[in-house]
């Protein structure tokens, strides 16, 4: 896998998590800890994307 294709996959995962967080925040049945965990994962992906695009 090239770096460029890896970045594309990370961006897709980030977008998917972003959508999941939005849906979860609208649903009263979803636990706040679960939302926080998704946000952490999303941030890690964003940091990895940033790290890979700077080099």
Secondary structure, 3 states (H helix, E strand, C coil): CCHHHHHHHHHHHHHHHHHHHHHHHHCCCCCHHHHHHHHHHHHHHHHHHHHHHHC
